[in-house]
Amino acid sequence: LQLRAHPIERRTHMLSHQRGMTVTKTLWEGEAEQRCQSFSYGRAELRGLLLEGASLLLLRVLACRQAVPPGLIFLAIDTEGHLCTSSY
């Protein structure tokens, strides 16, 4: 059985604006036409949002302090572009 290469490329673009944020997810699978999905979130929905870079920095600070405060939960964006919670 021989399988051909089937490249997959995913991109997530986040645009912050006055009303909140728009997340656009684009997926290319092999030679198929690209698929795009967009999600918009208002400023009130994004209160407490911790993006990926800030999350990595927070993890480093917590590791240096060797302590995690109980109940440390933040709002995050999952791999599908939807809002979710992230707990430490």
Residue, then its C-alpha position, 0 to 999 in steps of 0.5 A: l500500500q502506497l500513500r501519496a503525500h497529502p499536505i495540509e496547511r492551516r492559518t488563523h488570522m486574528l484582527s482586533h478592531q473597535r467592536g472586538m475581534t474577528v478570527t478567520k481560519t483558513l484550511w488547505e488540504g492537498e489540491a482541494e479548494q481552500r476552506c475559510q471560516s470567520f468568527s466575530y467576538g465583541r469586546a465584552e466576550l473577550r474580557g480576560l482573553l489570554l492569547e498564545g504568546a501571553s500564555l507561554l510567558l505566564l507559564r514561564v513565570l509560574a515555573c520560575r515561582q514554582a507555584v500556581p494559584p488555585g483556580l487560575i482560569f483564563l479565556a482562550i481561543d481553541t484550534e478551531g477559532h472558538l472561545c474556550t477556557s484554559s486552566y493551569 
